[in-house]
């Protein structure tokens, strides 16, 4: 998958994850980065834990869903580490 495809899938997945998770987004560039990293994380989880190979094959529904799931997981981890989100203690 080319870099442009990764960016487009990352943009879509990051935007969707930001909408689902609420609590303030990370901006356009942040959403793209979270989407691309979420795609890598989701692809790794799909391959190693579920033995589903080659999930990130281009701009298609499966790639977007894998990147979306990975982006949600990544946002959860970032919020747990950074204390950012709805249940933050001040």
N, C-alpha and C positions, 0 to 999 in steps of 0.2 A: 504494500500500500504506500503510495507516494505521500510526500510531506503535505501537499495540498489536501489530500483526502483526510489525513490525520487532523489537520486544522479544521476542516469542515465538520467532520464527525465530532471532534472535540468541542467545537462551538455549539453544536446542537445538543450534545450530551451535557455539557456544562451548563447551558442555559436551562435545560429541562430539570437538571438536578438542583440548580439554584431556585427554580420555581417551586419544586416539590419540598425542598428542605426549609424554605423561608428563612426569616431572621437576618435579612440583609445579604446582598450578594457580594461578589468579589470583583465586580466590574467586568468589562468585556474581555480584557486580557487575562484576568484571573479566572474567568469562566472557561476560556479556551485552554488555559494551562491545566485547570482541574479536569476538564473533559478529556484532554489528551492523556494525562497521567491516570485518570480513571479508566480510560481505554486500555492502557498498559496493565493496570491492576486487574481489571475485569478479565482481560485476555489471559493473564497469568493464572488467575483463580479458575477460570473455565478450563484451561489446559491441565493444570496440575491436580485439581481436586475433582473435577467432573469428567476429565479425559475427553474434552471436546476440543479438537484441534482446529487451528486456522480460523478462529472466529472473526478476526479483524481482516476482512478481505476487500474492503472498499466501502463506498458510501451505500450502505443498504441497511435494512431494518435490524438484522442481527448484529451488525457492528455497532449501530447506535444503541441498541438495548444493552449490549455488553459494556460499552463505554459509560452508559447512563448508570448501570448498576455499580460499576467501579467508581464513578464520580460520587455517587451517594455515599458509598463506603468511605471514600477518601474525605468527604466533607464531615462525616461523623467523626472520623479519627482526628481531623484538624480541629474540630470544635472541642473534642475531649482534651486534646493537648493544649490548645490555646485558650480554653475557657470561653470561647465566643459562641453566642447563640442565645436561645430563649431563656435557658435556665442558669444564666451566669450569676454568680454571687459577687456583689460589690462590696 
